[in-house]
Amino acid sequence: MQIRLRCYNCRTPFAVKPDEVLAALNLLHREEHKHYNALCPRCGRAIKISKKQLRRAVPNWQPPKETPKPEKTEEKPVKTAAKPKTKTETQTKAKTKASPKPKTKTKTPAKTKAKIKVKTKTGTKTKAK
């Protein structure tokens, strides 16, 4: 059964469909809220619908049975044998550590005067700040 409502803001009548009522009841039960917010299709304002009003629309609704969550068993990571390093891998690592990059300082540009456009009755003028 649908619930017919009227928006408090724009006075537009609208209805909440049975599928939305069931979804709202499941949501309210799962998250333990007291009201469901239905949105007005015209202005988008949220209209509160109490849990009691939703239950009247669907009198034979039963809360969904919660299945117990399976307990997670902690898996221990499997240790794998490390591969022996080849000569090329050790040589490239040594080269990268031996030659650090030189630091260079970057110069900041000098501040320039900003120009502002000002509208006047006769036209536009630019002023230096």
Secondary structure as UniProt FT lines:
FT   STRAND          3..6
FT   TURN            8..10
FT   STRAND          13..16
FT   HELIX           18..31
FT   STRAND          35..39
FT   TURN            41..43
FT   STRAND          46..50
FT   HELIX           51..57
FT   TURN            59..60
FT   HELIX           87..98
FT   STRAND          115..119
FT   STRAND          124..128
//
